[in-house]
Amino acid sequence: MTPEFVIGFARQSIELTLSIALPMLGVGLGVGVFVSVLQAATQIQEATLTFVPKIIAVFLALLFIFPWAMDKMIAFTRDIFLNFPQYIK
């Protein structure tokens, strides 16, 4: 294994992790901004009002994104196992 291979493998792993996490993080950000604007407009400053909608929205996004994310993770894992003999050379 060359240093270039290890760096490329780590980069591919990080890119996969970010691409899987990005939709849920985006939904959480969007809901957080919406709730913050709503709180500023109504002057309701309740701490639980910010967390509960974000948790529910991220959970729903996870349910929606889950099949795509699993396909990406399975393909990545399959590639690792299929190319394993080449990695140990």
Secondary structure as UniProt FT lines:
FT   HELIX           3..42
FT   HELIX           48..82
FT   HELIX           84..87
//
